[in-house]
Amino acid sequence: MSWGVAASDLAGGLQSLIKVMGQTAEEADATLLSMSALAMDLGVPIDQMMSDFNTMMPELAALGPTAADSFREMARVAKVT
């Protein structure tokens, strides 16, 4: 994956999705692709979306498997308001 995102942000996102949320590598890759698509739809830089996800992961981890969906919804709401 290469979207102008720091390798550390991609690696951090993958690690969080796999270790914290229990996703497979393929599921984590699909989740990150989904987040990049959302960033483009919202007009938010992809690197910012990935960085925000990694920054929020300690809080999102409490949501378990719904963390990525919750983050995407929060990103949508934040853009609208």
C-alpha positions, 0 to 999 in steps of 0.5 A: 500500500502506498498512499503518501502515508508514513510506513509507521502509520500503516504498520501501526494500523495493521498491528492494532487491527491484528493484535488488538481487534483480532483481524487477520492480515487480509481483514486488516488490509481491507479495513485500511483500504476502507479507511482510505476510501472514506478519507477520500470521500470525506476530503480528508488526507489519508495520512491524517485519517491513518494517524488519527486512527492510530492516535485513538486506538487506545480508546477504540480498543475498548470497543473490540471488534467494532472499533474500526466501524466506530472510528469510521462513523466518528470520522464521518460525524466529525466532518459533517459537524 
